[in-house]
Amino acid sequence: MDSELRETVRDDEALAAALSTVLDHAEATDGTVTWPGVTDDVPAEQWGRLLETGLLVDAGECFVVDDPTTAREVVDDVEPDPDAVGAGADEPGDTSWSLQDKVAGVGALALMASYQIPSARGAVGSTMHQFLGPVEAALPFALTVALLAVVVGGASGVLNRRLRDTERADRVKARMGTIRDRLSDARDRGDEAAVERLEAEQRELMSDQLLLFKDMLRPMAYTVLLTAPVFLWLTWLAVAPAAAITPTATVFPFVGRIVWTARLLGPIQVWTVWYFVCSLVGGTAVRRAIGRVTAA
């Protein structure tokens, strides 16, 4: 990188920010970068300037940074501008909840609170029995619990996959790892200015991680709306067997006859353990199947 190009990068914060982002992506992978890989973080105008100035070199199906060591030293000398990258950058508003999300969150909290209120639990259970009662009447209780656990577990996995921004979370995680490595190198070489800059950038990324945690709660609200009514109905069914023909006990291989409402640990009953085992196994199988179909 010649001296004129160095001065150009130092004097243009937007170009320096774009070059820094491209370097981060290259360092987080195999040293190469593609336009689709950074399109959410680098404006098209700055990508074009990187190519025009020769900072990015065509390497066939991808690009490499010309003299990445010098390029890193140059961008580390530029005070970062939070607004320099511009379009496509992750904004705090990206994780804001819509009105629908807030309603789902309130509904989820109400359903969770109903676990502790017998009258509310009974109301939800009797209402759900209108829909799930025929299933329980047609199948053995153990199979009913297993079927609902698999369906609910699989549906919850799909909701999480659709509602969570996993790509953004991966980008933040990769960038945090890159900054930690750069910070360690800067400390080793005694570059206090770079250490101060990188620590500030690290703090900003920690704020992004907090926002991502908030974003993780959004699919959880919808998941509770799906799982809580089913679980409340099973609870109601287990404690009110007069409402339906429900066997009070079953026989497990190698264990023998066990009462469904028997307590294994504290308030945890046998049917609850059976539900969570089926949900874990069945939900994992469903999510893997969906992942393979999506990849294909």
C-alpha positions as a Markdown table, in Angstrom:
| # | Residue | x | y | z |
|---|---|---|---|---|
| 1 | Met | 0.0 | 0.0 | 0.0 |
| 2 | Asp | 1.6 | 3.3 | -1.1 |
| 3 | Ser | 1.7 | 6.4 | 1.0 |
| 4 | Glu | -0.9 | 8.2 | -1.0 |
| 5 | Leu | -3.4 | 5.4 | -0.5 |
| 6 | Arg | -2.6 | 5.3 | 3.2 |
| 7 | Glu | -3.5 | 9.0 | 3.5 |
| 8 | Thr | -6.7 | 8.4 | 1.5 |
| 9 | Val | -7.8 | 5.8 | 4.0 |
| 10 | Arg | -6.8 | 7.9 | 7.0 |
| 11 | Asp | -8.7 | 10.9 | 5.7 |
| 12 | Asp | -11.9 | 9.0 | 4.8 |
| 13 | Glu | -13.6 | 7.5 | 7.8 |
| 14 | Ala | -16.3 | 5.8 | 5.7 |
| 15 | Leu | -13.6 | 4.0 | 3.5 |
| 16 | Ala | -11.6 | 3.1 | 6.6 |
| 17 | Ala | -14.7 | 1.6 | 8.3 |
| 18 | Ala | -15.5 | -0.4 | 5.2 |
| 19 | Leu | -11.9 | -1.6 | 5.0 |
| 20 | Ser | -12.0 | -2.6 | 8.7 |
| 21 | Thr | -15.2 | -4.6 | 8.2 |
| 22 | Val | -13.8 | -6.4 | 5.2 |
| 23 | Leu | -10.6 | -7.2 | 7.1 |
| 24 | Asp | -12.6 | -8.6 | 10.0 |
| 25 | His | -14.6 | -10.8 | 7.7 |
| 26 | Ala | -11.5 | -12.0 | 6.0 |
| 27 | Glu | -9.7 | -12.7 | 9.3 |
| 28 | Ala | -12.7 | -14.6 | 10.6 |
| 29 | Thr | -12.7 | -17.0 | 7.6 |
| 30 | Asp | -9.9 | -18.1 | 5.3 |
| 31 | Gly | -8.5 | -14.7 | 4.4 |
| 32 | Thr | -11.0 | -14.1 | 1.6 |
| 33 | Val | -14.1 | -12.1 | 1.4 |
| 34 | Thr | -17.1 | -11.9 | -1.0 |
| 35 | Trp | -19.7 | -9.2 | -1.6 |
| 36 | Pro | -22.7 | -11.3 | -0.4 |
| 37 | Gly | -20.7 | -12.0 | 2.8 |
| 38 | Val | -20.4 | -8.3 | 3.7 |
| 39 | Thr | -23.4 | -6.8 | 2.0 |
| 40 | Asp | -25.2 | -6.2 | 5.3 |
| 41 | Asp | -22.2 | -4.3 | 6.7 |
| 42 | Val | -20.6 | -2.5 | 3.8 |
| 43 | Pro | -22.5 | 0.0 | 1.6 |
| 44 | Ala | -22.2 | -0.8 | -2.2 |
| 45 | Glu | -20.5 | 2.6 | -2.7 |
| 46 | Gln | -17.7 | 1.8 | -0.3 |
| 47 | Trp | -17.3 | -1.7 | -1.8 |
| 48 | Gly | -16.8 | -0.2 | -5.2 |
| 49 | Arg | -14.2 | 2.3 | -3.8 |
| 50 | Leu | -12.3 | -0.6 | -2.2 |
| 51 | Leu | -12.1 | -2.3 | -5.6 |
| 52 | Glu | -11.3 | 1.0 | -7.5 |
| 53 | Thr | -8.4 | 1.8 | -5.1 |
| 54 | Gly | -7.0 | -1.7 | -5.3 |
| 55 | Leu | -7.5 | -2.3 | -1.6 |
| 56 | Leu | -9.4 | -5.4 | -2.7 |
| 57 | Val | -7.9 | -7.7 | -5.2 |
| 58 | Asp | -9.9 | -10.1 | -7.4 |
| 59 | Ala | -9.0 | -13.7 | -6.6 |
| 60 | Gly | -11.5 | -15.5 | -8.8 |
| 61 | Glu | -14.7 | -16.3 | -7.0 |
| 62 | Cys | -13.7 | -14.1 | -4.1 |
| 63 | Phe | -11.5 | -11.2 | -3.1 |
| 64 | Val | -8.5 | -10.7 | -0.9 |
| 65 | Val | -7.2 | -7.6 | 0.9 |
| 66 | Asp | -4.0 | -6.2 | -0.7 |
| 67 | Asp | -1.3 | -6.2 | 2.0 |
| 68 | Pro | -3.7 | -7.0 | 4.9 |
| 69 | Thr | -1.0 | -6.3 | 7.6 |
| 70 | Thr | -0.4 | -2.8 | 6.4 |
| 71 | Ala | -4.2 | -2.3 | 5.9 |
| 72 | Arg | -4.8 | -3.3 | 9.5 |
| 73 | Glu | -2.2 | -0.9 | 10.8 |
| 74 | Val | -3.8 | 2.0 | 8.8 |
| 75 | Val | -7.4 | 1.3 | 9.9 |
| 76 | Asp | -6.2 | 1.0 | 13.5 |
| 77 | Asp | -4.8 | 4.5 | 13.3 |
| 78 | Val | -8.2 | 5.9 | 12.2 |
| 79 | Glu | -10.7 | 6.9 | 14.9 |
| 80 | Pro | -13.8 | 4.9 | 14.1 |
| 81 | Asp | -17.0 | 6.8 | 13.3 |
| 82 | Pro | -20.2 | 4.9 | 14.5 |
| 83 | Asp | -22.1 | 6.2 | 11.5 |
| 84 | Ala | -19.4 | 5.7 | 8.9 |
| 85 | Val | -20.4 | 2.4 | 7.6 |
| 86 | Gly | -24.0 | 3.5 | 7.1 |
| 87 | Ala | -26.5 | 1.3 | 5.3 |
| 88 | Gly | -26.8 | -2.2 | 6.4 |
| 89 | Ala | -25.1 | -1.8 | 9.8 |
| 90 | Asp | -26.7 | -3.4 | 12.8 |
| 91 | Glu | -28.8 | -0.8 | 14.5 |
| 92 | Pro | -30.3 | -1.1 | 18.0 |
| 93 | Gly | -33.7 | -0.6 | 16.6 |
| 94 | Asp | -33.4 | -3.9 | 14.7 |
| 95 | Thr | -34.2 | -5.7 | 17.9 |
| 96 | Ser | -37.2 | -3.7 | 18.9 |
| 97 | Trp | -40.4 | -5.6 | 19.6 |
| 98 | Ser | -43.5 | -4.9 | 17.5 |
| 99 | Leu | -47.0 | -4.6 | 19.0 |
| 100 | Gln | -47.7 | -8.2 | 18.1 |
| 101 | Asp | -44.5 | -9.3 | 19.9 |
| 102 | Lys | -45.4 | -7.3 | 23.0 |
| 103 | Val | -48.9 | -8.8 | 23.0 |
| 104 | Ala | -47.4 | -12.3 | 22.7 |
| 105 | Gly | -45.0 | -11.5 | 25.6 |
| 106 | Val | -47.9 | -10.4 | 27.9 |
| 107 | Gly | -49.9 | -13.5 | 27.0 |
| 108 | Ala | -46.9 | -15.7 | 27.7 |
| 109 | Leu | -46.4 | -14.1 | 31.1 |
| 110 | Ala | -50.1 | -14.5 | 31.9 |
| 111 | Leu | -50.0 | -18.2 | 31.0 |
| 112 | Met | -46.8 | -18.7 | 33.1 |
| 113 | Ala | -48.5 | -17.0 | 36.1 |
| 114 | Ser | -51.6 | -19.3 | 35.7 |
| 115 | Tyr | -49.4 | -22.2 | 36.8 |
| 116 | Gln | -49.6 | -20.9 | 40.3 |
| 117 | Ile | -53.4 | -20.1 | 40.2 |
| 118 | Pro | -55.6 | -23.3 | 40.4 |
| 119 | Ser | -58.7 | -21.6 | 39.0 |
| 120 | Ala | -56.7 | -20.2 | 36.0 |
| 121 | Arg | -55.0 | -23.5 | 35.5 |
| 122 | Gly | -58.4 | -25.3 | 35.6 |
| 123 | Ala | -59.9 | -22.8 | 33.1 |
| 124 | Val | -57.1 | -23.2 | 30.6 |
| 125 | Gly | -57.1 | -27.0 | 31.0 |
| 126 | Ser | -60.8 | -27.4 | 30.6 |
| 127 | Thr | -60.8 | -25.1 | 27.5 |
| 128 | Met | -57.9 | -27.1 | 25.9 |
| 129 | His | -59.7 | -30.3 | 26.7 |
| 130 | Gln | -62.3 | -29.4 | 24.1 |
| 131 | Phe | -59.6 | -29.6 | 21.5 |
| 132 | Leu | -57.2 | -32.2 | 22.8 |
| 133 | Gly | -59.7 | -34.5 | 24.6 |
| 134 | Pro | -60.5 | -36.6 | 21.5 |
| 135 | Val | -56.8 | -37.2 | 21.1 |
| 136 | Glu | -56.4 | -38.4 | 24.6 |
| 137 | Ala | -59.6 | -40.6 | 24.3 |
| 138 | Ala | -58.2 | -42.3 | 21.2 |
| 139 | Leu | -54.6 | -42.9 | 22.4 |
| 140 | Pro | -53.1 | -44.2 | 25.6 |
| 141 | Phe | -52.0 | -41.5 | 28.0 |
| 142 | Ala | -48.3 | -42.2 | 27.5 |
| 143 | Leu | -48.6 | -42.0 | 23.7 |
| 144 | Thr | -50.7 | -38.8 | 24.0 |
| 145 | Val | -48.0 | -37.1 | 26.1 |
| 146 | Ala | -45.3 | -38.3 | 23.7 |
| 147 | Leu | -47.2 | -37.1 | 20.6 |
| 148 | Leu | -47.8 | -33.7 | 22.1 |
| 149 | Ala | -44.3 | -33.3 | 23.3 |
| 150 | Val | -42.8 | -34.1 | 19.9 |
| 151 | Val | -45.2 | -31.8 | 18.1 |
| 152 | Val | -44.7 | -28.9 | 20.5 |
| 153 | Gly | -41.0 | -29.4 | 20.7 |
| 154 | Gly | -40.6 | -29.5 | 16.9 |
| 155 | Ala | -42.9 | -26.4 | 16.4 |
| 156 | Ser | -40.9 | -24.5 | 19.1 |
| 157 | Gly | -37.7 | -25.3 | 17.2 |
| 158 | Val | -39.2 | -24.0 | 13.9 |
| 159 | Leu | -40.3 | -20.8 | 15.7 |
| 160 | Asn | -36.9 | -20.2 | 17.1 |
| 161 | Arg | -35.3 | -20.8 | 13.7 |
| 162 | Arg | -37.6 | -18.4 | 11.9 |
| 163 | Leu | -37.7 | -15.6 | 14.5 |
| 164 | Arg | -34.0 | -15.5 | 15.7 |
| 165 | Asp | -31.4 | -13.6 | 13.7 |
| 166 | Thr | -28.7 | -16.3 | 13.9 |
| 167 | Glu | -26.6 | -14.7 | 11.2 |
| 168 | Arg | -26.3 | -11.5 | 13.0 |
| 169 | Ala | -25.5 | -13.3 | 16.3 |
| 170 | Asp | -22.8 | -15.2 | 14.4 |
| 171 | Arg | -21.4 | -12.0 | 13.0 |
| 172 | Val | -21.2 | -10.3 | 16.4 |
| 173 | Lys | -19.6 | -13.4 | 17.9 |
| 174 | Ala | -17.0 | -13.7 | 15.2 |
| 175 | Arg | -16.2 | -10.0 | 15.4 |
| 176 | Met | -15.9 | -10.2 | 19.2 |
| 177 | Gly | -13.3 | -13.0 | 18.7 |
| 178 | Thr | -11.4 | -11.0 | 16.2 |
| 179 | Ile | -11.3 | -7.9 | 18.4 |
| 180 | Arg | -10.1 | -10.0 | 21.3 |
| 181 | Asp | -7.2 | -11.3 | 19.1 |
| 182 | Arg | -6.4 | -7.8 | 17.9 |
| 183 | Leu | -6.5 | -6.4 | 21.4 |
| 184 | Ser | -4.1 | -9.1 | 22.6 |
| 185 | Asp | -1.7 | -8.3 | 19.7 |
| 186 | Ala | -1.9 | -4.6 | 20.4 |
| 187 | Arg | -1.1 | -5.1 | 24.1 |
| 188 | Asp | 1.8 | -7.3 | 23.2 |
| 189 | Arg | 3.3 | -4.7 | 21.0 |
| 190 | Gly | 2.6 | -1.9 | 23.5 |
| 191 | Asp | 0.3 | 0.1 | 21.2 |
| 192 | Glu | -1.7 | 2.0 | 23.8 |
| 193 | Ala | -3.7 | 4.0 | 21.2 |
| 194 | Ala | -4.9 | 0.8 | 19.5 |
| 195 | Val | -5.7 | -0.8 | 22.8 |
| 196 | Glu | -7.9 | 2.1 | 23.8 |
| 197 | Arg | -9.7 | 2.1 | 20.5 |
| 198 | Leu | -10.2 | -1.7 | 20.5 |
| 199 | Glu | -11.5 | -1.6 | 24.1 |
| 200 | Ala | -14.0 | 1.0 | 23.1 |
| 201 | Glu | -15.1 | -1.1 | 20.1 |
| 202 | Gln | -15.3 | -4.2 | 22.4 |
| 203 | Arg | -17.7 | -2.3 | 24.8 |
| 204 | Glu | -19.9 | -1.3 | 21.8 |
| 205 | Leu | -20.1 | -5.0 | 20.7 |
| 206 | Met | -21.0 | -6.0 | 24.3 |
| 207 | Ser | -23.9 | -3.6 | 24.0 |
| 208 | Asp | -24.9 | -5.3 | 20.7 |
| 209 | Gln | -24.7 | -8.7 | 22.5 |
| 210 | Leu | -27.2 | -7.3 | 25.2 |
| 211 | Leu | -29.5 | -6.3 | 22.4 |
| 212 | Leu | -29.2 | -9.7 | 20.8 |
| 213 | Phe | -30.2 | -11.3 | 24.2 |
| 214 | Lys | -33.3 | -9.1 | 24.1 |
| 215 | Asp | -33.9 | -10.4 | 20.6 |
| 216 | Met | -33.6 | -14.0 | 21.8 |
| 217 | Leu | -36.5 | -13.4 | 24.2 |
| 218 | Arg | -38.9 | -12.6 | 21.3 |
| 219 | Pro | -39.2 | -16.2 | 20.0 |
| 220 | Met | -39.4 | -17.4 | 23.6 |
| 221 | Ala | -42.7 | -15.5 | 24.0 |
| 222 | Tyr | -44.3 | -17.3 | 21.1 |
| 223 | Thr | -42.9 | -20.6 | 22.2 |
| 224 | Val | -44.5 | -20.2 | 25.6 |
| 225 | Leu | -47.8 | -19.3 | 23.9 |
| 226 | Leu | -47.6 | -22.7 | 22.2 |
| 227 | Thr | -46.2 | -24.9 | 25.0 |
| 228 | Ala | -47.9 | -23.5 | 28.1 |
| 229 | Pro | -51.5 | -24.4 | 27.1 |
| 230 | Val | -50.5 | -27.9 | 26.3 |
| 231 | Phe | -48.6 | -28.3 | 29.5 |
| 232 | Leu | -51.4 | -26.8 | 31.5 |
| 233 | Trp | -53.9 | -29.2 | 29.9 |
| 234 | Leu | -51.7 | -32.2 | 30.8 |
| 235 | Thr | -51.3 | -30.9 | 34.3 |
| 236 | Trp | -55.1 | -30.5 | 34.6 |
| 237 | Leu | -55.6 | -34.0 | 33.1 |
| 238 | Ala | -53.2 | -35.6 | 35.5 |
| 239 | Val | -54.8 | -34.1 | 38.7 |
| 240 | Ala | -58.4 | -34.3 | 37.4 |
| 241 | Pro | -58.7 | -37.9 | 36.0 |
| 242 | Ala | -62.5 | -37.7 | 36.4 |
| 243 | Ala | -62.6 | -35.3 | 33.4 |
| 244 | Ala | -61.4 | -38.1 | 31.1 |
| 245 | Ile | -60.5 | -41.7 | 31.0 |
| 246 | Thr | -56.9 | -41.4 | 32.1 |
| 247 | Pro | -54.9 | -44.4 | 33.5 |
| 248 | Thr | -53.4 | -43.6 | 36.9 |
| 249 | Ala | -50.4 | -45.8 | 36.3 |
| 250 | Thr | -48.4 | -47.5 | 33.5 |
| 251 | Val | -45.7 | -50.2 | 33.2 |
| 252 | Phe | -42.2 | -49.2 | 32.0 |
| 253 | Pro | -39.7 | -51.8 | 30.8 |
| 254 | Phe | -37.1 | -52.7 | 33.5 |
| 255 | Val | -38.9 | -50.4 | 36.0 |
| 256 | Gly | -42.3 | -51.9 | 36.4 |
| 257 | Arg | -45.6 | -50.2 | 37.3 |
| 258 | Ile | -45.4 | -46.5 | 38.1 |
| 259 | Val | -48.1 | -44.0 | 39.0 |
| 260 | Trp | -48.1 | -41.1 | 36.6 |
| 261 | Thr | -48.5 | -38.5 | 39.4 |
| 262 | Ala | -45.8 | -40.0 | 41.6 |
| 263 | Arg | -43.2 | -37.4 | 42.6 |
| 264 | Leu | -39.6 | -38.2 | 41.6 |
| 265 | Leu | -37.9 | -35.0 | 42.8 |
| 266 | Gly | -39.7 | -32.2 | 44.7 |
| 267 | Pro | -42.8 | -31.3 | 42.6 |
| 268 | Ile | -41.6 | -33.1 | 39.5 |
| 269 | Gln | -43.9 | -36.0 | 38.6 |
| 270 | Val | -43.4 | -39.0 | 36.4 |
| 271 | Trp | -45.6 | -37.8 | 33.5 |
| 272 | Thr | -43.6 | -34.5 | 33.5 |
| 273 | Val | -40.3 | -36.4 | 33.1 |
| 274 | Trp | -41.8 | -38.5 | 30.3 |
| 275 | Tyr | -43.0 | -35.3 | 28.6 |
| 276 | Phe | -39.6 | -33.6 | 28.7 |
| 277 | Val | -37.8 | -36.7 | 27.5 |
| 278 | Cys | -40.1 | -37.0 | 24.5 |
| 279 | Ser | -39.9 | -33.3 | 23.8 |
| 280 | Leu | -36.1 | -33.3 | 23.9 |
| 281 | Val | -35.7 | -36.4 | 21.7 |
| 282 | Gly | -38.5 | -35.7 | 19.3 |
| 283 | Gly | -37.9 | -31.9 | 19.1 |
| 284 | Thr | -34.2 | -32.5 | 18.3 |
| 285 | Ala | -35.0 | -35.0 | 15.6 |
| 286 | Val | -37.6 | -32.6 | 14.0 |
| 287 | Arg | -35.1 | -29.7 | 14.0 |
| 288 | Arg | -32.4 | -31.8 | 12.5 |
| 289 | Ala | -34.7 | -33.0 | 9.8 |
| 290 | Ile | -35.8 | -29.4 | 9.0 |
| 291 | Gly | -32.1 | -28.3 | 9.0 |
| 292 | Arg | -31.2 | -31.0 | 6.5 |
| 293 | Val | -34.2 | -30.1 | 4.2 |
| 294 | Thr | -33.3 | -26.4 | 4.4 |
| 295 | Ala | -29.6 | -27.1 | 3.6 |
| 296 | Ala | -30.6 | -29.3 | 0.7 |
